[in-house]
């Protein structure tokens, strides 16, 4: 079996406070339609329950270090679309 070197991946975490679980799932699915992009949901870490808080702690987005500009722009447009409708995204880590 042939082995290949794994390409370095860039990963960052974002959140939009109060964003519903269903919308986080929709954003993650939409982003995965961009070739090379992987996403996942970050569980809520708060021990305090509040109806106005999201059920999700955030979203992680990952793509190859050599990801092309067109792909990055598409990711940015998707995030801007949801950000305009539901509130700004906050960068948790990079």
N, CA, C and O atoms as CSV, one atom per row, in Angstrom:
chain,resi,resn,atom,element,x,y,z
A,1,UNK,N,N,0.837,-1.180,0.000
A,1,UNK,CA,C,0.000,0.000,0.000
A,1,UNK,C,C,0.886,1.248,0.000
A,1,UNK,O,O,1.809,1.359,0.807
A,2,UNK,N,N,0.602,2.180,-0.903
A,2,UNK,CA,C,1.402,3.390,-1.022
A,2,UNK,C,C,0.958,4.430,0.011
A,2,UNK,O,O,-0.237,4.632,0.228
A,3,UNK,N,N,1.925,5.078,0.639
A,3,UNK,CA,C,1.607,6.138,1.588
A,3,UNK,C,C,1.961,7.481,0.971
A,3,UNK,O,O,2.963,7.604,0.265
A,4,UNK,N,N,1.152,8.467,1.233
A,4,UNK,CA,C,1.431,9.812,0.751
A,4,UNK,C,C,1.529,10.750,1.942
A,4,UNK,O,O,0.933,10.512,2.992
A,5,UNK,N,N,2.281,11.806,1.761
A,5,UNK,CA,C,2.411,12.800,2.837
A,5,UNK,C,C,1.085,13.529,2.995
A,5,UNK,O,O,0.451,13.911,2.011
A,6,UNK,N,N,0.680,13.713,4.229
A,6,UNK,CA,C,-0.569,14.430,4.479
A,6,UNK,C,C,-0.326,15.922,4.354
A,6,UNK,O,O,0.643,16.457,4.892
A,7,UNK,N,N,-1.215,16.579,3.640
A,7,UNK,CA,C,-1.132,18.019,3.494
A,7,UNK,C,C,-1.568,18.681,4.802
A,7,UNK,O,O,-2.529,18.251,5.440
A,8,UNK,N,N,-0.850,19.726,5.187
A,8,UNK,CA,C,-1.182,20.438,6.417
A,8,UNK,C,C,-2.556,21.089,6.274
A,8,UNK,O,O,-2.888,21.653,5.232
A,9,UNK,N,N,-3.335,20.998,7.333
A,9,UNK,CA,C,-4.691,21.541,7.344
A,9,UNK,C,C,-4.754,22.793,8.217
A,9,UNK,O,O,-4.116,22.856,9.268
A,10,UNK,N,N,-5.518,23.777,7.783
A,10,UNK,CA,C,-5.789,24.967,8.580
A,10,UNK,C,C,-7.170,24.806,9.185
A,10,UNK,O,O,-8.118,24.428,8.497
A,11,UNK,N,N,-7.279,25.093,10.471
A,11,UNK,CA,C,-8.564,24.931,11.155
A,11,UNK,C,C,-8.816,26.141,12.036
A,11,UNK,O,O,-7.917,26.624,12.724
A,12,UNK,N,N,-10.044,26.620,12.005
A,12,UNK,CA,C,-10.414,27.688,12.922
A,12,UNK,C,C,-11.819,27.465,13.435
A,12,UNK,O,O,-12.617,26.755,12.822
A,13,UNK,N,N,-12.114,28.088,14.581
A,13,UNK,CA,C,-13.406,27.940,15.256
A,13,UNK,C,C,-14.104,29.288,15.277
A,13,UNK,O,O,-13.494,30.311,15.586
A,14,UNK,N,N,-15.400,29.280,14.942
A,14,UNK,CA,C,-16.195,30.503,14.969
A,14,UNK,C,C,-17.496,30.241,15.719
A,14,UNK,O,O,-17.895,29.094,15.919
A,15,UNK,N,N,-18.140,31.313,16.123
A,15,UNK,CA,C,-19.456,31.185,16.755
A,15,UNK,C,C,-20.284,32.413,16.428
A,15,UNK,O,O,-19.756,33.472,16.089
A,16,UNK,N,N,-21.582,32.247,16.537
A,16,UNK,CA,C,-22.534,33.346,16.441
A,16,UNK,C,C,-23.496,33.153,17.609
A,16,UNK,O,O,-24.398,32.319,17.540
A,17,UNK,N,N,-23.304,33.923,18.681
A,17,UNK,CA,C,-24.120,33.726,19.886
A,17,UNK,C,C,-25.621,33.772,19.582
A,17,UNK,O,O,-26.101,34.669,18.888
A,18,UNK,N,N,-26.336,32.803,20.107
A,18,UNK,CA,C,-27.781,32.755,19.922
A,18,UNK,C,C,-28.230,32.081,18.636
A,18,UNK,O,O,-29.429,31.910,18.417
A,19,UNK,N,N,-27.282,31.693,17.776
A,19,UNK,CA,C,-27.648,31.039,16.519
A,19,UNK,C,C,-28.237,29.662,16.812
A,19,UNK,O,O,-27.615,28.877,17.528
A,20,UNK,N,N,-29.410,29.349,16.283
A,20,UNK,CA,C,-30.049,28.052,16.558
A,20,UNK,C,C,-29.265,26.866,15.978
A,20,UNK,O,O,-28.546,26.998,14.987
A,21,UNK,N,N,-29.424,25.725,16.615
A,21,UNK,CA,C,-28.778,24.489,16.184
A,21,UNK,C,C,-29.048,24.199,14.708
A,21,UNK,O,O,-28.127,23.845,13.973
A,22,UNK,N,N,-30.282,24.342,14.274
A,22,UNK,CA,C,-30.639,24.039,12.883
A,22,UNK,C,C,-29.856,24.910,11.902
A,22,UNK,O,O,-29.458,24.439,10.836
A,23,UNK,N,N,-29.635,26.166,12.253
A,23,UNK,CA,C,-28.894,27.062,11.361
A,23,UNK,C,C,-27.414,26.685,11.352
A,23,UNK,O,O,-26.783,26.703,10.295
A,24,UNK,N,N,-26.851,26.343,12.512
A,24,UNK,CA,C,-25.462,25.858,12.533
A,24,UNK,C,C,-25.314,24.649,11.614
A,24,UNK,O,O,-24.351,24.561,10.852
A,25,UNK,N,N,-26.258,23.724,11.683
A,25,UNK,CA,C,-26.198,22.534,10.816
A,25,UNK,C,C,-26.279,22.923,9.346
A,25,UNK,O,O,-25.571,22.360,8.510
A,26,UNK,N,N,-27.140,23.883,9.032
A,26,UNK,CA,C,-27.284,24.348,7.649
A,26,UNK,C,C,-25.987,24.988,7.160
A,26,UNK,O,O,-25.548,24.722,6.041
A,27,UNK,N,N,-25.372,25.828,7.989
A,27,UNK,CA,C,-24.110,26.476,7.620
A,27,UNK,C,C,-23.033,25.416,7.383
A,27,UNK,O,O,-22.317,25.475,6.383
A,28,UNK,N,N,-22.914,24.452,8.292
A,28,UNK,CA,C,-21.909,23.395,8.156
A,28,UNK,C,C,-22.104,22.618,6.858
A,28,UNK,O,O,-21.139,22.328,6.152
A,29,UNK,N,N,-23.337,22.287,6.552
A,29,UNK,CA,C,-23.638,21.548,5.325
A,29,UNK,C,C,-23.320,22.382,4.095
A,29,UNK,O,O,-22.747,21.875,3.130
A,30,UNK,N,N,-23.684,23.643,4.124
A,30,UNK,CA,C,-23.420,24.553,3.009
A,30,UNK,C,C,-21.911,24.676,2.777
A,30,UNK,O,O,-21.458,24.633,1.633
A,31,UNK,N,N,-21.138,24.828,3.840
A,31,UNK,CA,C,-19.685,24.965,3.710
A,31,UNK,C,C,-19.039,23.692,3.171
A,31,UNK,O,O,-18.073,23.765,2.412
A,32,UNK,N,N,-19.557,22.529,3.553
A,32,UNK,CA,C,-18.986,21.260,3.071
A,32,UNK,C,C,-19.200,21.066,1.576
A,32,UNK,O,O,-18.571,20.195,0.976
A,33,UNK,N,N,-20.067,21.853,0.968
A,33,UNK,CA,C,-20.257,21.780,-0.477
A,33,UNK,C,C,-19.081,22.394,-1.235
A,33,UNK,O,O,-18.938,22.183,-2.440
A,34,UNK,N,N,-18.239,23.156,-0.529
A,34,UNK,CA,C,-17.032,23.712,-1.135
A,34,UNK,C,C,-15.961,22.623,-1.092
A,34,UNK,O,O,-15.628,22.118,-0.019
A,35,UNK,N,N,-15.427,22.265,-2.247
A,35,UNK,CA,C,-14.454,21.179,-2.314
A,35,UNK,C,C,-13.249,21.460,-1.429
A,35,UNK,O,O,-12.653,22.535,-1.506
A,36,UNK,N,N,-12.890,20.493,-0.587
A,36,UNK,CA,C,-11.746,20.603,0.302
A,36,UNK,C,C,-12.083,21.087,1.699
A,36,UNK,O,O,-11.237,21.029,2.592
A,37,UNK,N,N,-13.314,21.567,1.908
A,37,UNK,CA,C,-13.709,22.102,3.214
A,37,UNK,C,C,-14.347,21.008,4.056
A,37,UNK,O,O,-15.190,20.248,3.581
A,38,UNK,N,N,-13.929,20.942,5.312
A,38,UNK,CA,C,-14.546,20.056,6.297
A,38,UNK,C,C,-15.053,20.931,7.434
A,38,UNK,O,O,-14.459,21.965,7.741
A,39,UNK,N,N,-16.143,20.520,8.055
A,39,UNK,CA,C,-16.719,21.294,9.153
A,39,UNK,C,C,-17.229,20.362,10.243
A,39,UNK,O,O,-17.390,19.160,10.032
A,40,UNK,N,N,-17.475,20.931,11.390
A,40,UNK,CA,C,-18.083,20.192,12.481
A,40,UNK,C,C,-18.617,21.153,13.523
A,40,UNK,O,O,-18.228,22.320,13.572
A,41,UNK,N,N,-19.509,20.652,14.352
A,41,UNK,CA,C,-20.109,21.472,15.400
A,41,UNK,C,C,-19.350,21.284,16.711
A,41,UNK,O,O,-18.914,20.179,17.035
A,42,UNK,N,N,-19.201,22.367,17.453
A,42,UNK,CA,C,-18.535,22.356,18.754
A,42,UNK,C,C,-19.623,22.351,19.821
A,42,UNK,O,O,-20.485,23.230,19.816
A,43,UNK,N,N,-19.607,21.391,20.728
A,43,UNK,CA,C,-20.653,21.333,21.763
A,43,UNK,C,C,-20.649,22.574,22.655
A,43,UNK,O,O,-19.612,23.206,22.859
A,44,UNK,N,N,-21.803,22.902,23.170
A,44,UNK,CA,C,-21.948,24.011,24.126
A,44,UNK,C,C,-21.252,23.627,25.428
A,44,UNK,O,O,-21.476,22.532,25.944
A,45,UNK,N,N,-20.421,24.500,25.960
A,45,UNK,CA,C,-19.657,24.217,27.176
A,45,UNK,C,C,-20.265,24.838,28.430
A,45,UNK,O,O,-19.876,24.496,29.547
A,46,UNK,N,N,-21.205,25.736,28.249
A,46,UNK,CA,C,-21.783,26.439,29.394
A,46,UNK,C,C,-22.573,25.482,30.286
A,46,UNK,O,O,-23.329,24.644,29.794
A,47,UNK,N,N,-22.395,25.613,31.582
A,47,UNK,CA,C,-23.147,24.810,32.545
A,47,UNK,C,C,-24.482,25.468,32.889
A,47,UNK,O,O,-25.351,24.850,33.503
A,48,UNK,N,N,-24.632,26.725,32.484
A,48,UNK,CA,C,-25.836,27.500,32.784
A,48,UNK,C,C,-26.786,27.429,31.584
A,48,UNK,O,O,-26.385,27.721,30.457
A,49,UNK,N,N,-28.026,27.049,31.820
A,49,UNK,CA,C,-29.005,26.983,30.742
A,49,UNK,C,C,-29.695,28.332,30.585
A,49,UNK,O,O,-30.112,28.956,31.561
A,50,UNK,N,N,-29.803,28.764,29.333
A,50,UNK,CA,C,-30.497,30.010,29.022
A,50,UNK,C,C,-31.159,29.821,27.661
A,50,UNK,O,O,-30.499,29.445,26.692
A,51,UNK,N,N,-32.460,30.081,27.590
A,51,UNK,CA,C,-33.182,29.906,26.330
A,51,UNK,C,C,-32.614,30.761,25.204
A,51,UNK,O,O,-32.722,30.387,24.036
A,52,UNK,N,N,-32.012,31.896,25.531
A,52,UNK,CA,C,-31.494,32.780,24.488
A,52,UNK,C,C,-30.120,32.346,23.974
A,52,UNK,O,O,-29.654,32.859,22.956
A,53,UNK,N,N,-29.466,31.405,24.666
A,53,UNK,CA,C,-28.166,30.902,24.213
A,53,UNK,C,C,-28.354,29.813,23.164
A,53,UNK,O,O,-29.371,29.120,23.138
A,54,UNK,N,N,-27.357,29.678,22.306
A,54,UNK,CA,C,-27.375,28.615,21.310
A,54,UNK,C,C,-27.133,27.268,21.985
A,54,UNK,O,O,-26.483,27.192,23.028
A,55,UNK,N,N,-27.658,26.215,21.382
A,55,UNK,CA,C,-27.390,24.860,21.861
A,55,UNK,C,C,-25.991,24.407,21.459
A,55,UNK,O,O,-25.505,23.379,21.933
A,56,UNK,N,N,-25.350,25.171,20.589
A,56,UNK,CA,C,-24.047,24.824,20.039
A,56,UNK,C,C,-23.019,25.863,20.478
A,56,UNK,O,O,-23.318,27.056,20.537
A,57,UNK,N,N,-21.810,25.403,20.784
A,57,UNK,CA,C,-20.749,26.317,21.197
A,57,UNK,C,C,-20.058,27.004,20.039
A,57,UNK,O,O,-19.425,28.045,20.216
A,58,UNK,N,N,-20.177,26.424,18.850
A,58,UNK,CA,C,-19.540,27.023,17.684
A,58,UNK,C,C,-19.410,26.026,16.547
A,58,UNK,O,O,-19.976,24.933,16.579
A,59,UNK,N,N,-18.654,26.432,15.552
A,59,UNK,CA,C,-18.458,25.654,14.336
A,59,UNK,C,C,-16.966,25.650,14.029
A,59,UNK,O,O,-16.324,26.699,14.071
A,60,UNK,N,N,-16.403,24.474,13.719
A,60,UNK,CA,C,-15.023,24.460,13.249
A,60,UNK,C,C,-15.022,24.270,11.741
A,60,UNK,O,O,-15.847,23.545,11.185
A,61,UNK,N,N,-14.081,24.936,11.099
A,61,UNK,CA,C,-13.930,24.885,9.643
A,61,UNK,C,C,-12.476,24.530,9.365
A,61,UNK,O,O,-11.562,25.106,9.954
A,62,UNK,N,N,-12.274,23.583,8.468
A,62,UNK,CA,C,-10.918,23.130,8.149
A,62,UNK,C,C,-10.773,22.996,6.642
A,62,UNK,O,O,-11.683,22.541,5.950
A,63,UNK,N,N,-9.604,23.402,6.148
A,63,UNK,CA,C,-9.293,23.220,4.734
A,63,UNK,C,C,-7.781,23.117,4.575
A,63,UNK,O,O,-7.039,23.501,5.479
A,64,UNK,N,N,-7.309,22.596,3.422
A,64,UNK,CA,C,-5.871,22.425,3.217
A,64,UNK,C,C,-5.142,23.771,3.233
A,64,UNK,O,O,-5.703,24.798,2.850
A,65,UNK,N,N,-3.895,23.748,3.678
A,65,UNK,CA,C,-3.091,24.970,3.737
A,65,UNK,C,C,-3.004,25.639,2.359
A,65,UNK,O,O,-2.985,26.867,2.272
A,66,UNK,N,N,-2.953,24.863,1.309
A,66,UNK,CA,C,-2.846,25.403,-0.045
A,66,UNK,C,C,-4.188,25.665,-0.713
A,66,UNK,O,O,-4.272,25.712,-1.940
A,67,UNK,N,N,-5.228,25.834,0.078
A,67,UNK,CA,C,-6.590,26.059,-0.417
A,67,UNK,C,C,-6.603,27.263,-1.354
A,67,UNK,O,O,-6.036,28.306,-1.028
A,68,UNK,N,N,-7.241,27.131,-2.510
A,68,UNK,CA,C,-7.205,28.210,-3.496
A,68,UNK,C,C,-8.073,29.411,-3.101
A,68,UNK,O,O,-8.985,29.304,-2.281
A,69,UNK,N,N,-7.759,30.542,-3.707
A,69,UNK,CA,C,-8.433,31.796,-3.395
A,69,UNK,C,C,-9.930,31.716,-3.684
A,69,UNK,O,O,-10.735,32.240,-2.914
A,70,UNK,N,N,-10.308,31.072,-4.774
A,70,UNK,CA,C,-11.733,30.960,-5.118
A,70,UNK,C,C,-12.494,30.203,-4.031
A,70,UNK,O,O,-13.613,30.580,-3.684
A,71,UNK,N,N,-11.904,29.151,-3.496
A,71,UNK,CA,C,-12.539,28.395,-2.419
A,71,UNK,C,C,-12.677,29.220,-1.155
A,71,UNK,O,O,-13.713,29.178,-0.491
A,72,UNK,N,N,-11.631,29.973,-0.817
A,72,UNK,CA,C,-11.690,30.833,0.373
A,72,UNK,C,C,-12.755,31.911,0.218
A,72,UNK,O,O,-13.485,32.218,1.161
A,73,UNK,N,N,-12.837,32.480,-0.976
A,73,UNK,CA,C,-13.853,33.508,-1.217
A,73,UNK,C,C,-15.256,32.922,-1.112
A,73,UNK,O,O,-16.167,33.581,-0.610
A,74,UNK,N,N,-15.436,31.699,-1.575
A,74,UNK,CA,C,-16.747,31.058,-1.474
A,74,UNK,C,C,-17.121,30.819,-0.011
A,74,UNK,O,O,-18.264,31.048,0.383
A,75,UNK,N,N,-16.163,30.363,0.791
A,75,UNK,CA,C,-16.395,30.183,2.231
A,75,UNK,C,C,-16.778,31.522,2.856
A,75,UNK,O,O,-17.732,31.599,3.629
A,76,UNK,N,N,-16.033,32.574,2.521
A,76,UNK,CA,C,-16.329,33.906,3.069
A,76,UNK,C,C,-17.727,34.380,2.681
A,76,UNK,O,O,-18.430,34.971,3.501
A,77,UNK,N,N,-18.135,34.127,1.441
A,77,UNK,CA,C,-19.482,34.538,0.987
A,77,UNK,C,C,-20.571,33.780,1.737
A,77,UNK,O,O,-21.590,34.361,2.110
A,78,UNK,N,N,-20.361,32.490,1.956
A,78,UNK,CA,C,-21.348,31.689,2.699
A,78,UNK,C,C,-21.478,32.221,4.124
A,78,UNK,O,O,-22.587,32.415,4.621
A,79,UNK,N,N,-20.337,32.457,4.779
A,79,UNK,CA,C,-20.376,32.977,6.149
A,79,UNK,C,C,-21.000,34.370,6.193
A,79,UNK,O,O,-21.735,34.687,7.128
A,80,UNK,N,N,-20.718,35.197,5.202
A,80,UNK,CA,C,-21.305,36.543,5.151
A,80,UNK,C,C,-22.819,36.459,4.977
A,80,UNK,O,O,-23.561,37.225,5.593
A,81,UNK,N,N,-23.275,35.535,4.144
A,81,UNK,CA,C,-24.714,35.360,3.925
A,81,UNK,C,C,-25.429,35.086,5.253
A,81,UNK,O,O,-26.412,35.747,5.585
A,82,UNK,N,N,-24.924,34.107,6.003
A,82,UNK,CA,C,-25.557,33.763,7.278
A,82,UNK,C,C,-25.321,34.847,8.329
A,82,UNK,O,O,-26.191,35.103,9.161
A,83,UNK,N,N,-24.160,35.477,8.295
A,83,UNK,CA,C,-23.869,36.552,9.229
A,83,UNK,C,C,-24.807,37.735,9.052
A,83,UNK,O,O,-25.231,38.346,10.032
A,84,UNK,N,N,-25.134,38.060,7.801
A,84,UNK,CA,C,-26.061,39.162,7.518
A,84,UNK,C,C,-27.459,38.868,8.049
A,84,UNK,O,O,-28.175,39.784,8.453
A,85,UNK,N,N,-27.844,37.615,8.050
A,85,UNK,CA,C,-29.199,37.243,8.454
A,85,UNK,C,C,-29.344,36.950,9.948
A,85,UNK,O,O,-30.397,37.202,10.534
A,86,UNK,N,N,-28.286,36.419,10.557
A,86,UNK,CA,C,-28.414,35.926,11.934
A,86,UNK,C,C,-27.489,36.593,12.947
A,86,UNK,O,O,-27.623,36.352,14.147
A,87,UNK,N,N,-26.571,37.411,12.501
A,87,UNK,CA,C,-25.638,38.071,13.422
A,87,UNK,C,C,-24.197,37.733,13.094
A,87,UNK,O,O,-23.905,36.709,12.477
A,88,UNK,N,N,-23.314,38.600,13.513
A,88,UNK,CA,C,-21.903,38.469,13.152
A,88,UNK,C,C,-21.271,37.204,13.732
A,88,UNK,O,O,-21.682,36.691,14.773
A,89,UNK,N,N,-20.259,36.725,13.017
A,89,UNK,CA,C,-19.474,35.586,13.474
A,89,UNK,C,C,-18.330,36.092,14.326
A,89,UNK,O,O,-17.739,37.130,14.028
A,90,UNK,N,N,-18.015,35.368,15.378
A,90,UNK,CA,C,-16.870,35.679,16.230
A,90,UNK,C,C,-15.840,34.573,16.059
A,90,UNK,O,O,-16.175,33.389,16.096
A,91,UNK,N,N,-14.584,34.967,15.870
A,91,UNK,CA,C,-13.500,34.001,15.760
A,91,UNK,C,C,-13.105,33.547,17.158
A,91,UNK,O,O,-12.712,34.368,17.987
A,92,UNK,N,N,-13.204,32.247,17.426
A,92,UNK,CA,C,-12.839,31.702,18.738
A,92,UNK,C,C,-11.370,31.318,18.788
A,92,UNK,O,O,-10.697,31.569,19.787
A,93,UNK,N,N,-10.869,30.713,17.721
A,93,UNK,CA,C,-9.455,30.336,17.646
A,93,UNK,C,C,-9.097,30.078,16.197
A,93,UNK,O,O,-9.960,29.855,15.348
A,94,UNK,N,N,-7.812,30.114,15.942
A,94,UNK,CA,C,-7.311,29.892,14.585
A,94,UNK,C,C,-6.201,28.875,14.649
A,94,UNK,O,O,-5.622,28.527,13.620
